[in-house]
Amino acid sequence: MKKLILCITAVIAIGMTSCNSPLDHKGSSETPGVPSTPPQNPYELVEADVFEAFSLSKGHITASAAAKKIENGTPASGITFTERKMIAYDDEAGTFTITVKGTKDGKNFSQKISVTGFTHPLAEKFVQSVASCELNLDDAIEHNYSLAKYIEEVNKDKSGKKLVKKLSFMLSDSVTTIELGEHDSYTLTAKAKKGSPDTKIVVQPSVMFRKLTEGGTETLVKNTVFSFTHLNSSLKKDYFEAKDVFKYILDKTADSAIKADLKEFASSFYAGAKATGQAPANLFTEEFTNAVKKYADLYQTKDMNKQLAIDKITYGIAQPKNGGIDADDYTGTVKINLCIATSDQVTAQNNISAIKEIKKSGFAKITNADELNKQVFFAVVSNLNPSDIDVQTWKNKIFTGRRLLSVNNSNGTVTPNPIANPLPGGSGEPFQLCVNGMGNLASQLGCGHFGASLTKNGKSIFIENIVLDKKQNETDLKITVQLKGFTDFLTIVTNPGQAYR
């Protein structure tokens, strides 16, 4: 019996060995003699990998800026990103979370990374002083808003840009300044509130830091560390008054004020203003006068939504008799001290605060003697067939610096007065000096406003001086003329004709 059991056991053992023989591979999933490949482990991206790829370091950049640089920046070689997404950030806490996918060293990665420890660039600083603070009152003046209405309107814009034109602060390191607007590391906003007395506006700034929560949208969170209360006196500003209205209107309209006219000499407006003490009405454009009228109408009355009533806003020239207007007929340019004020102030030339010097070219001009003689025609008229005595009489004529006309620039006094013709013509002297074909020189020279003269077309022109020169035994008469704005004189040469040579 024992022998039978041993025999069965031996047969079973031989059979089992035969089933695992390397000569029989049926049913095997592995290649004989080749070890099996273990499963691949994914690469685990660490914070240092990300910082190196995007050249980041803590302490020089906010958490949100770092997260945005990872999401949108170009990484260095070595890591291939197939997905980069911001999940959350908090600039005040100095943290952000991102998800990234890609490959490094031939291995895939897909993970969420949270980073802490960013120090905000403004950390440990506080607001030291106001660097600049300028209210934006343009809309207020444009619509004559009451103070309450103005505050309501500007506070609709949360950025503060409707409230102030400039707003900046020096921080405690005496180097860093922060200013209104959205910046990489902060956003400075401002709103308005009514001050005391009730003509004051208080600017209320806030420093805002960025924050994004997972699944949400970016928000601006007020940072309470930055306090401005110690600067309240510097942030309290005056609301607008009449003088601000005048300046606003002047700044907005001055460029379109003067109407250039190629048919008129700039000096004609100069003479008119000097004579009357008022601005010539035809000097100004319709666009300008209509604009001023619009504001004059707006400020006629005051109500709960309007701040001011100003009686008869108008325009004019400040001190027209004392340097408020000048002209240059060489360049065809007029220059005035344009002003905006009340009608009474312009008439009295008193308490005018809004004044701006403006120039306008495009008027008629004279650049040489030929052009002058085409406008103001000087000629000596004579007989076509003079006698020998007439010829000799002409040659004997002598003028040495004979002043035919002089006009005082301060008061318009004409000298001589009346103007006498030194060559009146008549018996024994058949030659006559004519201006614009007229022997009556007083009807052409120094006859207009403030001693202005006339062109041959009847236009006004301001001539400061006319001097005659002629030497004995010479035929030519030299007429030297000084126009407004000229430093040099222009000389016209004339004579009675060929028969006198």
Disulfide bonds with the S-S distance in Angstrom:
none
